[in-house]
């Protein structure tokens, strides 16, 4: 009798496992997908916006710092929004701003001339503290910046004029590392056709723990950079959604029939360019522009930060600025430089639910 029971259990075991798995699958399938839910809005419609977003950061007191092409640098909170500095060349005034870096003590305005303006937070305000210069930074079309152990890491194309002349191509690097005020190493070498505006291709660098992560707006890839060894240690090709539109060969290629500003807008609206990427505790978040705008102006791609597997995607019309503690900060209606509706300083804050 015990043998018959054992045989019966053995025969029924696969069927039981199938039932358990089927029920588990149905339970998982019945759970709704997580989506973004608006939890707050910081509205300052009296502040008009006129140009591209250069960069955005969020400080320890949850103040959002946004740098615009034409409007300068704003500090924004729920109760107030104010420019950090005025335009000019006097002490603490900004003139050639392009990106910024936020460390434990300062907000640093990085200027295209190689000038770094340091603003220290005093109470609720950022006040000018000091200035430093980096020799040779004016040769880099800087787009993004980070610091590590006294070294500065700048993302932005830097032409290699010797290689460009020899190969008759637009050749150069997307990462430039400076130490003690001077260039130490260049990374991420690329070659493009001779009449290519490689310096207009945006690139981003972000720090997470003891690694840096780099993206180029035309490539759905993540480059992992070791800041101690000063080497690219990984290249990860990211899975893209079915509606992803790659950049064409003619994107960023000079044409005599149109002025560059018109061409730039045409290029940037024609493909699924990387608008922003962030690394949170739970996700690597990449926002790409949706050139067809069928379901939204942008698509947010949520990747597993360890495996880089694409876990979910969401459409949205706002442009991503920053993330902190699960709160996602967006500028309403997109980028003022490319999207006509994005003409006011209105911050929408979302959470995944």
C-alpha positions in Angstrom: 0.0 0.0 0.0 2.7 2.5 0.8 4.3 1.8 -2.6 1.0 2.6 -4.4 0.8 5.9 -2.5 4.3 6.7 -3.5 3.7 5.9 -7.1 0.5 8.0 -7.1 2.3 11.0 -5.5 5.1 10.6 -8.1 2.5 10.6 -10.9 0.6 13.6 -9.6 3.6 15.7 -8.7 4.2 17.2 -12.2 0.5 18.1 -12.5 0.5 19.7 -9.0 3.6 21.8 -9.9 1.9 22.8 -13.2 -1.2 24.0 -11.3 0.9 26.0 -8.8 2.9 27.7 -11.5 -0.3 28.4 -13.5 -2.0 30.0 -10.5 1.2 32.0 -9.7 1.4 33.2 -13.3 -2.2 34.3 -13.2 -1.7 36.2 -10.0 1.3 38.0 -11.4 -0.5 38.7 -14.7 -3.4 40.2 -12.8 -1.3 42.7 -10.9 -1.4 46.1 -12.7 1.8 47.6 -14.2 3.4 50.3 -12.2 2.9 53.8 -13.5 3.9 57.3 -12.7 1.4 59.2 -10.5 1.7 63.0 -9.9 2.2 63.7 -6.2 3.1 67.4 -6.3 3.5 70.5 -8.5 5.8 73.5 -8.1 4.3 76.2 -10.3 6.0 79.5 -11.3 4.2 80.5 -14.5 5.5 84.1 -14.2 9.0 82.8 -15.0 9.3 82.4 -18.8 11.7 80.0 -20.3 13.4 80.5 -23.7 16.2 77.9 -24.3 17.4 74.3 -24.0 17.9 72.6 -20.7 21.6 72.1 -20.1 21.6 70.3 -16.8 19.6 69.7 -13.6 20.6 68.5 -10.1 18.9 68.1 -6.7 20.6 69.1 -3.5 20.4 67.6 0.1 17.5 69.9 1.0 15.4 68.8 -2.1 16.0 72.0 -4.0 16.0 71.5 -7.7 18.8 73.3 -9.6 18.2 73.8 -13.3 20.5 75.3 -15.9 19.0 76.7 -19.1 20.7 77.8 -22.3 19.4 81.3 -22.2 17.9 81.8 -18.8 20.9 80.8 -16.6 20.7 78.8 -13.4 17.6 78.6 -11.2 17.2 77.1 -7.7 13.6 75.9 -7.4 11.6 74.6 -4.4 7.9 74.3 -3.6 7.8 77.8 -2.2 10.3 79.8 -4.3 12.4 80.0 -7.5 15.3 82.3 -8.0 18.3 82.8 -10.3 21.6 81.8 -8.6 23.6 84.4 -10.3 23.2 87.3 -12.8 24.8 87.6 -16.3 28.1 89.3 -16.4 31.9 89.0 -15.8 32.1 90.4 -12.3 32.8 88.3 -9.2 30.2 85.5 -9.0 28.5 86.4 -12.3 28.0 83.8 -15.0 28.5 84.3 -18.7 29.5 81.2 -20.6 27.7 78.5 -18.5 27.3 75.1 -20.0 26.9 72.5 -17.3 27.3 72.1 -13.5 28.4 69.7 -10.7 26.9 69.4 -7.2 29.2 68.1 -4.5 29.0 68.0 -0.7 30.0 71.6 -0.3 29.4 73.5 -3.5 27.4 73.9 -6.6 29.9 74.4 -9.4 29.1 76.3 -12.6 31.3 75.0 -15.4 31.9 77.6 -18.1 33.1 76.9 -21.7 36.2 79.1 -21.1 37.5 76.7 -18.5 36.3 78.9 -15.6 34.7 77.2 -12.6 32.5 79.3 -10.3 31.8 77.8 -6.9 28.6 78.7 -5.1 28.2 77.7 -1.4 24.8 77.2 0.2 24.3 79.7 3.0 20.9 79.1 4.7 18.5 78.6 1.9 20.5 80.6 -0.7 23.5 79.8 -2.9 26.2 82.4 -2.7 29.4 82.9 -4.7 32.5 81.5 -2.9 35.4 81.2 -5.3 36.7 80.7 -8.8 39.1 78.2 -10.3 40.4 77.7 -13.8 41.1 74.5 -15.8 43.7 74.9 -18.5 42.5 73.4 -21.9 38.9 72.9 -20.9 38.0 75.5 -23.6 38.9 72.9 -26.2 36.2 70.6 -24.9 32.6 71.1 -26.0 31.6 70.2 -22.4 28.1 68.9 -21.8 28.2 67.2 -18.4 30.6 67.0 -15.5 31.5 64.9 -12.4 34.3 64.9 -9.8 36.2 62.1 -8.1 39.3 62.3 -5.8 40.4 65.7 -7.1 39.9 64.7 -10.7 37.3 66.3 -13.1 35.5 64.2 -15.6 33.9 66.0 -18.5 31.6 64.5 -21.1 31.5 66.4 -24.4 33.3 66.1 -27.7 36.9 67.2 -28.0 38.3 67.3 -31.5 41.6 65.6 -32.2 42.9 68.0 -34.8 45.9 65.9 -35.8 43.8 62.7 -36.3 41.2 64.7 -38.1 43.7 66.2 -40.5 45.5 62.9 -41.1 42.3 60.9 -41.7 40.2 63.7 -43.2 37.5 62.9 -40.7 35.9 64.6 -37.7 37.9 62.6 -35.0 38.0 63.1 -31.3 37.0 61.9 -27.8 33.8 62.2 -25.7 35.5 62.0 -22.3 38.2 64.3 -21.0 39.8 63.9 -17.6 41.6 66.7 -15.8 43.8 66.6 -12.7 45.5 69.5 -11.0 44.0 71.9 -13.6 45.5 70.1 -16.6 44.4 67.4 -19.1 45.3 63.9 -17.9 43.6 61.5 -20.4 40.9 61.4 -23.1 38.5 58.4 -23.6 35.8 57.2 -25.9 37.4 57.9 -29.3 35.1 58.3 -32.3 35.5 59.1 -36.0 32.8 60.8 -38.2 32.6 62.1 -41.8 34.6 65.2 -42.5 31.6 67.6 -42.5 30.1 66.2 -39.3 29.1 68.5 -36.4 30.4 66.0 -33.8 30.6 68.7 -31.2 26.8 69.2 -31.2 26.2 65.6 -30.1 25.4 65.7 -26.4 27.0 63.2 -23.9 26.3 62.6 -20.3 28.3 61.3 -17.3 26.8 60.3 -14.0 28.4 58.9 -10.8 27.0 55.9 -8.9 29.0 54.5 -6.0 32.6 53.9 -7.2 31.8 54.0 -11.0 30.9 56.5 -13.6 28.4 55.8 -16.3 28.4 57.5 -19.7 25.9 57.9 -22.5 26.1 59.5 -25.9 22.7 60.8 -27.1 22.9 59.0 -30.5 23.7 55.6 -29.0 21.5 53.3 -26.9 24.5 52.2 -24.9 26.0 52.6 -21.4 29.7 52.9 -20.9 31.1 52.0 -17.5 34.2 54.0 -16.5 36.6 53.2 -13.7 37.6 56.6 -12.2 40.8 55.2 -10.6 42.1 53.2 -13.6 40.8 55.8 -16.0 39.5 53.1 -18.4 36.2 52.2 -20.0 35.6 48.8 -18.3 32.2 47.9 -19.9 30.1 48.7 -22.9 26.5 47.6 -22.5 24.1 47.7 -25.4 20.6 48.5 -24.1 17.5 46.9 -25.4 15.2 49.5 -27.0 11.4 49.5 -27.5 9.9 48.6 -30.9 9.2 52.2 -31.7 12.8 53.3 -31.3 14.1 55.4 -34.3 17.9 55.3 -34.7 19.8 58.4 -35.8 20.3 58.5 -39.5 23.7 58.7 -41.3 23.0 62.3 -42.3 22.2 63.4 -38.7 24.7 66.1 -37.6 26.1 66.3 -41.2 26.6 69.8 -42.4 24.4 71.0 -45.3 24.8 74.3 -47.2 21.1 74.7 -47.8 20.1 75.4 -44.1 21.6 77.5 -41.2 22.9 75.3 -38.4 20.3 76.3 -35.8 17.5 75.1 -38.1 19.4 71.9 -38.9 20.1 71.3 -35.2 16.3 71.4 -34.4 15.6 69.2 -37.4 18.2 66.6 -36.3 17.2 66.5 -32.7 13.5 65.9 -33.4 14.1 63.3 -36.0 15.3 60.3 -34.0 15.0 58.6 -30.5 17.7 60.7 -29.0 18.7 60.3 -25.3 17.3 63.3 -23.5 18.5 62.2 -20.0 19.7 59.3 -18.0 19.8 58.8 -14.3 20.7 56.0 -11.9 18.6 55.5 -8.9 18.5 52.8 -6.2 16.0 50.7 -8.2 16.6 51.6 -11.8 18.7 53.0 -14.6 16.3 55.4 -16.2 16.8 56.6 -19.7 14.4 59.1 -21.3 14.3 59.1 -25.1 12.5 61.5 -27.4 9.6 59.9 -29.3 9.8 61.5 -32.8 6.4 60.1 -33.8 4.8 61.4 -30.6 2.0 58.8 -31.0 1.6 58.1 -27.3 3.7 60.8 -25.8 6.5 63.2 -26.5 9.0 61.1 -24.6 9.4 57.5 -23.5 10.9 56.5 -20.1 12.9 53.3 -20.1 13.4 51.6 -16.8 16.4 49.2 -16.7 17.6 46.9 -13.9 20.7 48.7 -12.6 22.6 45.4 -12.2 21.7 43.4 -15.2 20.6 46.3 -17.5 17.5 44.4 -18.5 14.6 46.6 -19.7 11.9 46.1 -17.1 9.3 48.6 -18.2 8.6 51.7 -20.3 6.2 54.6 -20.0 5.2 57.5 -22.2 5.1 61.1 -20.9 5.0 64.6 -22.3 7.2 66.1 -19.5 11.0 66.1 -19.6 13.0 64.3 -16.8 15.2 66.5 -14.7 16.2 64.6 -11.6 15.3 61.7 -9.2 15.7 61.4 -5.4 14.3 58.9 -3.0 11.8 57.6 -5.5 10.5 61.0 -6.5 10.9 62.0 -10.2 11.2 65.7 -11.1 10.0 66.8 -14.5 9.7 70.1 -16.4 6.2 70.3 -17.7 5.6 69.9 -21.4 9.2 69.2 -22.4 12.4 71.1 -23.3 11.9 74.9 -23.9 14.5 74.8 -26.7 12.5 72.3 -28.8 9.0 72.1 -27.4 6.8 75.3 -27.8 4.5 74.4 -24.9 7.4 74.3 -22.4 7.6 78.0 -21.9 7.0 78.3 -18.2 8.8 77.1 -15.0 6.4 74.4 -13.8 7.8 71.3 -12.1 5.7 68.1 -11.9 6.8 65.6 -9.3 5.9 61.9 -9.8 6.2 58.6 -8.0 6.0 55.0 -9.4 2.9 53.3 -8.1 
